[in-house]
Amino acid sequence: MDDYPQLALDQQLCLPLYAASRAVTRRYTDLLAEVGLTYPQYLCLLALWESDAPLGVGELGARLHLDSGTLTPLLKRLEAAGLVTRARDRTDERRVLVSATEQGWALRERVADVPARLVEGMGMSAADGRALRGLLDRLIAELEG
């Protein structure tokens, strides 16, 4: 293996990114179980809550870095739970618009402490969290751009 030091597991960026992603997702899963949400459902609701208007499925998928094949079943489950509605855009029948219901909006208050509770268990300062977020945003932009 000495001929290929670049292949040493401890030299790979992918492993700690993968392990950290799984650990963070697990922590979110534990926190969100209290309100009956999955992590992807939470992300979807976050995007809807910060939007001034209903989002098209395509816009929502782009915002969440999800394709429609992954997003559609997720939206169907959220709709069945009464948390979102899906409706055809009146100006463009090809578009499906998604918005949070009153029940979906009410859930926002119940999960408002999730980000703080997550950070508490991460062992990093708020500044470290912001710096990490900035690095990850740059990484995603480069890889997806």
C-alpha positions in Angstrom: 0.0 0.0 0.0 3.0 2.3 0.4 3.0 2.7 -3.4 -0.5 4.4 -3.2 -0.6 6.6 -0.1 -3.4 8.7 -1.7 -5.6 5.6 -1.3 -5.2 5.3 2.5 -8.6 5.4 4.2 -7.4 8.1 6.6 -6.6 10.3 3.6 -10.1 10.2 2.1 -12.4 13.2 2.4 -15.4 11.1 1.5 -15.4 8.9 4.6 -15.7 11.6 7.3 -18.3 13.4 5.1 -20.3 10.3 4.8 -20.0 9.4 8.5 -20.9 12.9 9.6 -23.9 13.0 7.3 -25.2 9.8 8.6 -24.6 10.8 12.2 -26.4 14.2 11.8 -29.3 12.6 9.9 -29.6 10.0 12.8 -29.7 12.8 15.3 -32.4 14.7 13.3 -34.3 11.4 13.1 -34.3 11.0 16.8 -35.4 14.7 17.4 -38.1 14.6 14.8 -39.6 11.3 15.9 -41.2 13.2 18.8 -43.5 15.0 16.3 -43.8 12.1 13.8 -41.7 13.6 11.0 -38.9 12.0 9.0 -35.8 14.0 8.2 -36.7 14.5 4.5 -40.3 15.6 5.5 -38.7 18.2 7.9 -36.5 19.5 5.1 -39.5 19.8 2.8 -41.5 21.7 5.4 -38.6 24.0 6.2 -38.5 25.0 2.5 -42.2 25.6 2.4 -42.2 27.6 5.7 -39.6 30.0 4.4 -41.4 30.6 1.0 -43.7 33.5 0.5 -45.8 31.5 -1.9 -46.5 27.9 -2.8 -43.5 26.2 -4.5 -43.6 24.3 -7.6 -42.4 20.7 -7.3 -39.4 21.5 -9.5 -38.5 24.5 -7.4 -38.8 22.4 -4.2 -36.7 19.7 -5.6 -34.0 22.1 -6.6 -34.0 23.7 -3.2 -33.7 20.3 -1.5 -31.3 18.8 -4.1 -33.9 16.0 -4.7 -35.2 14.7 -8.0 -39.0 14.4 -8.6 -38.8 10.6 -8.3 -37.7 11.0 -4.7 -39.8 14.1 -3.9 -43.2 12.9 -5.2 -43.6 10.0 -2.8 -42.4 12.3 0.0 -45.0 14.9 -0.9 -47.7 12.3 -1.1 -47.0 11.1 2.4 -47.0 14.7 3.7 -50.3 15.3 1.9 -51.8 12.1 3.4 -50.7 13.3 6.8 -52.5 16.6 6.2 -49.3 18.7 6.3 -49.2 19.9 2.7 -51.5 20.4 -0.3 -50.6 19.9 -3.9 -52.6 21.6 -6.6 -52.1 22.4 -10.3 -51.0 25.9 -11.1 -53.9 27.8 -12.6 -51.7 29.7 -15.0 -49.7 26.6 -16.0 -51.4 23.3 -15.7 -48.1 21.4 -16.1 -46.9 22.8 -12.7 -47.9 21.3 -9.4 -47.7 23.8 -6.5 -47.1 22.7 -3.0 -48.0 24.6 0.2 -48.1 23.9 3.9 -51.6 23.5 5.4 -52.6 25.0 8.7 -51.7 21.8 10.4 -48.3 22.0 8.6 -47.8 25.5 9.7 -48.7 24.6 13.3 -46.0 22.0 13.3 -43.4 24.7 12.9 -43.7 25.8 16.5 -43.3 22.2 17.7 -40.0 21.8 15.9 -38.6 25.3 16.4 -36.1 24.1 19.0 -34.7 21.2 16.8 -31.8 23.2 15.3 -30.6 24.3 18.8 -31.0 20.8 20.2 -29.0 19.4 17.3 -26.2 21.9 17.8 -26.1 21.2 21.5 -25.1 17.6 20.8 -22.5 18.4 18.1 -19.9 19.8 20.4 -19.1 22.9 18.3 -19.7 26.6 18.7 -22.2 28.5 16.7 -19.2 30.1 14.8 -17.9 26.6 14.0 -21.3 25.6 12.7 -21.5 28.7 10.5 -18.0 28.1 9.1 -18.8 24.5 8.4 -22.0 25.4 6.7 -20.0 27.9 4.5 -17.5 25.2 3.5 -20.2 22.7 2.7 -22.2 25.3 0.7 -19.0 25.9 -1.4 -18.4 22.2 -1.8 -21.9 21.6 -3.0 -21.8 24.5 -5.4 -18.6 23.2 -6.9 -19.7 19.6 -7.2 -23.2 20.4 -8.5 -22.3 23.6 -10.5 
